[in-house]
Amino acid sequence: FGIIHLDLSPKPAYRAYQALTKALGAGRFVEKLDVGEGSYCYAFDAGGTKTLAVWRSAGEAPVRLKVSGAKLGTLDYLGNTVNLGSKDGAVTVVAGEKVTYVTGVERYGVPAK
């Protein structure tokens, strides 16, 4: 049990925890954004830059967000880089059962439908 094997090699849970701490750091919860039925987006602030955590309880669905920042990045739940689709000043995150982090965010919002 736990996040490492007996030989001290990491389990997937270790990498997920590593990605979470890299994305959120000492950030504090700011707010929940309304991104549609069954999808979730929580904003965290780490002293100026923000991170958005996006996921769904079941299945997959696109979530559109207006984000800006000089050092925007996106990580999956294991810390791998994720490519975002961008159109009309908004990005699309494919929300799934595993969280995606949008990091380096200075401003954010949900585009009008």
N, C-alpha and C positions, 0 to 999 in steps of 0.2 A: 504494500500500500504506500501511499505518499507520492512524491513527485520524482524520486530517483529509484533506480534499481539497486539491488544489493551490491553490484559492482560499481556503484556511484555514477553510472551513466544516466543521462536524463531521460525521463519519460515524456510523452507529449504534453502532459500537464505542466512540466517544468518549463518547456518552451512557451506555453500559453501564458504562464505567470510572468515569464521574462518579457514577453511582448506587452503584457498589460502594464508592468512597471515602467517599461521604456516609453510607452505611449502616454501614460497618465502621470508618471512620476509622483510628485507630492501634490498633484492637482486636487482641487476641491470641486465638488459637484456644484454646477451653476443652475441648470434647468433642463427640463425635458422638452424637446421640440415635437410638435404634432406633425408627423410625417406620413400619416395614413394608418388605416386599420391593420393591425397585426404587426406593424413595424415600429421600431423604437429608435430614438436618437437622443442620447444624453450628452450634454455639454459639460466639460470640465475645464477649469482655469488653473494654470500652473504659473501664476505671476506674470500675466501679460499675454502669453500665447495660450491658445485653447486647443483642446482635443475633443473631437466628436466621436462617440462610440455608437455604431449603427448595427442593428441586428433584427431578426424576426424570430418569433416563437416557433414557426413551422414554415417550411417551404422557402421560396425565394421571390423577391419582388424588387423592382428598381425604386430607389429613393433619391429624389432630386433635392440638392442643397445648393444654396448660394454661399460660397466660401471664398475668402481672399486671404492672402498671406504671402510674404516673401519666401518662406521656406515650407510650403505645403508638401505634405507627404501622406502616403496611405499605406497601412500595414494590415495584413490579415491577422487572425488570432494566434498564429505561430511566429509573427514578426516578419513575414515575407512581404515584399513590396507588391502592391496591387495597383493596376492601371485604372484610372477613372475616365469615363466618357465625359466630355465637356461640350456644352452647347448653350448659346444664348446667355452666357455669364453664369451658368450653373453647372454643377457636376452631378453625375449619376453614380451612386453606389449601389451595387447589387447586394441587398440585405439578405442574409441567410441565417441559418441557425448558429453560425459561428460569427462572432463579432468582427467588424472591420473598424479600424481606427483611422480617422482623418486628423493628422497632426499639423502643427505649425499654423494653426488658423488664427487670424487676427480679427476677422469679421465673419459672421455667419448668419444664416437665416433660411427660411423655406420659401422658395419662389411661389408666386401666386399661381393658382391652377387655371 
